[in-house]
Amino acid sequence: MKTATRGVPVVAIVGRPNVGKSALFNRLVGTGGEGSAAIVSDEPGTTRDRHFARADWNGQVFWLVDTGGLVDDPHTPMDVEIRRQVTEAIDEADLLLFVVDTKAGLTPSDRRILDLLRGSSRPWLLVANKVDDPSSPDFYEFYELGAGEVIPVSAANGKGSGDLLDVVVGRIPESPPEELESLRVAVVGRPNVGKSSIVNRLLGEDRLVVSDQAGTTRDAIDAPLVYHGRSLVFIDTAGLRRQARVSDGIEFYSSLRTRRAIERADICVLVLDAVAGLEGQDLKIAALAWEAGRALMIVVNKWDLKEKDDKTAAKFEKECAEKAPFLAWVPFVFTSATTGQRVTRILDEVLKVDGEWHKRISTSQVNQTLEALVARRQPPQAQGHDVRLNYATQVEVAPPTFAVFGNHPDLVADHYVRYLHNGFRAAWGFMGAPLRILLRRKAA
């Protein structure tokens, strides 16, 4: 297992709190529907993890990393964690963007961060943010840092961002001409069930901040790796809470961002707490992913804390399927992020589920199965009409979708569609993949 960022250059944004790092991150990667933007807020400490996003400028691909704001004298455990995260981001970056705030002017904190960068042996650029007019002298005082050229930008209105990107791509190694298409995996679940711990185990390093404090991960964090030749990007999301408990703006946008992470993912990994079991909010999250057409698997974390025997896992799965029947077609992995028990199996299962999500059945096989199902049970007549189903074909993958053609598609009863659904499942599985059936009128 290795991180995919070693093949593609990495550019990390660093600086003290509230200089506009996340706003610049959003500006450079673009926020046009990808759901990869970082949360921007005046509240210090909004960005807590390293936030990855793929950027592309003039054909040069690189990973851009947003980091938490560095404080001079970290007292709280969270400030200590943020500093450790920033240090690791510096260590793995090919280029650093040191962002300063021209409105606030040069501060002692900026000088201390400069000392940190000078001791890192990594190349870096000094970026003066909040410069609405590049011809103004607002940013000249930063030349006294002796850091060379100062690049003025405005993350708010985009001025100077193109010039900055030109300099960036000129200073980083060329990305590989061909990169494996990434399989995007959203790690979802309620707060504090161990999502970040699971991702950290999979990555083999403490890439994400882990804390006993619920809600530590507020944003959707992209973390890439390569496994068995496949490029995967794990999206560690904030925990979805009940809407009534979403009390402040950042929590609201975290919930929204999680939903967007589900939408842009290929596979959703729903993490449950083994001791708490499947709760109502877990079901809502699973349904969100399933209805969005995303492949789904369930990871039951903290299995080491569960009192169990050789039948406990099977009983757990059965109870889940009784609460939501579609979970009978979802694979379960029982694991512990703390001990590492069966964590690697998550990656194996992800690849299997992706195969099921993309599985294609030949038209001849589909029609043979449909014919057998109809012979076993005819569609019920409706409104005096003889309802017939003539043929079917698979029209889509990811998720697998079948079109069934007949003379009165609008009169086929819902229970009969479920019968066809279960028959197709019995024939081909599609474990972990939603299966859709479209009823169409046979051409005359």
N, C-alpha and C positions, 0 to 999 in steps of 0.2 A: 504494500500500500504506500502511495506517495502523494504529495499534494500536487495538483495540476498547475499551480502557479509557478512551478519551477520551469515549465516550458514557455509560458507567456510572461512577459515582463510585468513587474509589480511597481506601482507608483502609490506611495502613501502620503496622505495629507496630515500634517501635525501642526500643533499650535496650542496656545492657551484657550480657556473657555470663551465662547461667544465672540470669536473673531470672524465667524462665518465659514467655518470648515465644511459643515454639512450643506450649507447653501451652495458653496463652490462645488462640492461633490455632485450635487443634483444638477448643477449647470453643466458640468463637464460630461457626465454620463447621459444627460437628457432624462426627462421624466415622462416621455410620451407613451404612457400605457404599459410600460414594462413592469411597473410595481417595484422597481429597484431603488427608488429614491429614499434618502435618509430623512428622518423626522427632523424638522427645523423648529426650534423654539428658543425663546429668550431665557428659558430656565437652564442654568448651568448643569452640566452632567447629563443632558438629554442623550447624547451619543455615549454609550458605555462600552460597546464592543467594537472590534474591527469589522467594518461593514464592507464587503466586497461587491463590486459590480464590474461587469465587462464593458470596456470602452473601446471605441474604434474611431480613429482620426486619420484621414487620408490613407486608408488601407492598413494602418498600423494598429494592431490589436494589443491591448494591455488590460491588466486588472487594476482598478482604482480602489484604494482603501481609505475609508473615512475612520478617523480615530477619535477617542474621547479627549476632552480638553485637559491639558496638563496643569496641575496646580503646584505652587511652590513648596508647600509643606503639607503633604497629604496626611491627615489625621484619621479620617474615617476609613474603614475597610474598603469601601467602594472606591475612594480616591486612590488607595494603594493598588487595587486591582486595575484601575484605569491606567495608572502609570506603568504597570507591568505589561498591559496589553499594548500600550504605545511603544514601549521598549522592544517588544517582540515584532511589532509592525516595522519598526526601523531596521531591525536585524534582517528581516526577510525582503526588504524593498530593494529595487534596483535604482530608484530615484525617490527623493523626498521633496514634498512641497511644503515649505515652512510658511504658514499663513499668518500675517500680522494685520492689525486693524488700524487703518489710517485715521479714523475718527477719534479713536482713543489715543493715538500716538504711540511712540516708543515707550515701553515699560520695562522695569527690571525683570519681570517674568519672561519677556521676549529675549532678553540677554541671556538668561539662564538656560532657556531652551536652545538658544544658539550654541552655547557651550556643550550641551548634550549632543547636538548634531555634529559639531566639530570633532567630538570624540568617537563618533560612530563609524568613521571611514566610509560612509555612504555619500554619494553625490547628492546635492540638494539645490533647490532653487528658492529664492526669497520672493514670496508673492504678497504684494500689498493689496488687500481687499478694501472694498467700499470707496474706490476711486471712480466717481461718476464721470469725471472729465480727465482723461489721461494727459492732457496738456497742462493741467494744474500742477503746482509744486507741492500738493498735499502729502506726497509720499517721499519727498526728498530727504527728510530727516533719517529715514531708514538706511541711507547710504553710509551713515556713520558707523554702522555695524561692521563695515569692512567685509561684507558678504558678496561683493561684486554687484552685478546688474540686479536692479529691483524691477519686478514685473508688475505693473499696475493692472488691476482688474476690478470689475464690479460684479459679484456673483448675483446681485439682485436684478440687474438689467442686462447682463451678459457682455458688457463692454470689456474688451481685452481678452475674453476667454479663448477666442480663436488663436490670437497671438501666443497665449500661454500654451495651448495645445501644440502649436507648431514647435515651440521650444522643447516641450516634453518629448515628443516623438523623435526629435533630433538628438536627445540625450539618453534614450533607453535602447537596449539591444533590440534587434529586429525579432518579431515574433515568428514562430515556426510557420512555414508556408501553408501547412495543413494541420488542423487541430481536430481531434475527435469531437463529434457533435456531443454536447453535454446532455446528460439525462438529469433533469431537474427534479429534486426530491424535497418536498416541503415537510418539515418535521413539525407537527401540530399537536395541540392538546391543551388541557387546562393549565393554569399557572402552577409551577412548582411540582410537576410530575417527573422532572428529570430530563427534559428535552435537550438542554445544553450539555448536560453530562453525557447523554447518549452520543451526541455529535462529537464531543471532545474525545470520547473513547474510539469512535470510528476514525477520527482524524489522527489519533495517536499523539495528540498534544493538547494543551489547554488553550485552544483557539478562542473559546467563548467564555465570558465571565460566568462563573457558577457561584451561586449564593443561596443560602437558606431563605433569603428574603423573597417572598412571592413577587413576581413581576420584574425580576432583574433584567430579563431580556425584553426590551420595549419595541425594538425594530425587527424587521425580517433580515437576518444576517446570512449572506451567501458565503459558503465555505466549500471550495473545490477540492476534489481528490480523484485519483485514478485507481480503479480496481479491476483486475482481470482484463486489462486493455480497454475498459470503458471509462470515459470521462464523466464523472458525476459532480453535480453541484448540490450540496445540502443547504437548504434554506431553513435556518433555525428561527422559529417565529415566537413572537410574544404569545403568551397564553390567552386564549379566548375566554373571557369572563361572561357571566350573565350580564345582559345589557343594563340592568338596574344597578349593577356594581361598577359600571364604567363611569367613574366620578369626575375625572378631569380630562382636559383636552388631549394630553399625551396618551392616556389610556384609551380614549376613543379612537385616536388615529392608529394606535397599536392594533386594536381590534380590526379596524378597517384594513390595515396593512396585512394582517394575517389572512383575511379573506382574499385580498389581492394576491398574496403568495400562493394560496390554493389555486387561484385561477391561472397563474403562470407556471404552475408545476406540472410535471408529467405524472408523478407518483406522490401521494400523501402518506406519510408515516404517522399514524395516530398513536401517541404515547399515553398509556394508562398507568395509573398507580395500582400495583397489584393488591395492596391492602384495601384501598378505597373501592376498587372494582369499577365497573362501568357505570358512570353517573349520567344524569340527564344532559348535562352540557357536553359530555363526550359524544353522546348520540347526535346532538345537534352538529357538532364538528364533523363527525363521520358522514352525516347526511349532506352537509355542505359540499364535501369533497365528492361524494358519490353522485349527487345531482349535477355537479359541474362536469361529470364525465371523466374525472381523474381516477387513475388506478389507486387502490387503497390497500394498505396492510396495517396491522395493529401490533405494536410493541408493548408488551406488558412489563414495565420496569419495576424494580425493587422486588423481584421475585424471590430474592434471598430472605426477605422479611416476611414472606407469606408462609403460614402454617399449611403444610401440604403433604399429600401422599401421591402414589403413582396415578391417581385418577383426578387430581385437582385441576390440572391443565385442561383436560377434556371437559370437565364440569364447568370450568370458567368459560370456555368457548360456547358450550351449549346454552348457558345462561345468557350470554350476550346475544346469541341468535334468537332466543326467545323474546328478547326486548326489541330487537330489530332484525327481521328475517333475512335482510340482505347481507348481514354479517356472517351468515352461513357460507357465503362465497368469498370471504376475506381471510387470508392467512394470518395466523397469530405467531409471534415469536416471544417466548418468555425469557426475560433476560434481567441482568443487573448491571447498571452502569458502574456501580461501586466495585463489584468483584470482577467485572468483565465477562461474566458467564454468558455464553452464546451471543455476544455482541457481533462477532464477525458474520454470524448467520443472517443478521439483518441485511448486510450487503448482498449475500447470496440470494436472499428472498427478493430484494429489490430488483435484481436482474431477472429472476424468474417472473415476477409480476409484470415487469416491462415486456417480457416475451409474450405473456398472456394478453396484455393490453394491445399488442400489435399483431396478434395471431389472425391469420386469414384462412378461411375455409373455402374450398372450391365450390362453385355453383352446383356441381353434380352431387356433392356430399350434402349440401344444404337441402336440395330438393328430395334426395332420398330420405333424409330425416323428417322433412315436412310431410312427405307422403306417408311415412310410417305413423307419425303422430295423428294425422287426419284419419287414417284407417282405424286407429285405436279409438279415437273419439272425434266424431263429426262436430263442426261448429254448430251451435244451436240456431235454429231458425229464429228470425226476428221480424216482427210486424208483417207476418205472412209471406216473407221472402225466404227463398232457399239460399242460404249463405254458403258460398263455396270459396275455398282457397286453392289457387291453381299452381303457383310456383313462388319461389323465393330466391334471393341472392344476397350475399354480403356486400354492402355498398361502402362501408367505411371501416377503418381500424382506429384504435386510440380515441374513443372507445369502440369496440366492435359493434357494428350496427347492421341490422338485417332489414331488408325491405321484403314484405310478404304481399303478394298481389292476389286480388280476388274480385268478385263481382260486386260485393257490397262492403267495402272496408269499413265504412262508418257504422255498420250494424254488428260488427264483431264484438262480442261481450268482453268486458275487462277480464273476467275470470278465465276466458279462453286464451286471451293474450298471455296471462300468467302461466297457463298450461303450456303454451308454445315456448315461453321463456324458460320454464323448468326443463322442458324437453331438450332444448338447445344446450342448456347448461349440462344436462346429464350426458349429452353426446360429446361435448367439446371442452367442458370445464370453464375456461376463462376465469380462473381463480384470481381474485383480486381486481378484476376489471368489471365495470358496469356493462351490462348488455342491453342494447336498445333494439326494439322492434318497431318498425314503421309500417303501417298498413296503407297499401296503395291500390288504386283501382286498376284492374287489368285493362290493357289497351284493347279497343274493339277490333 
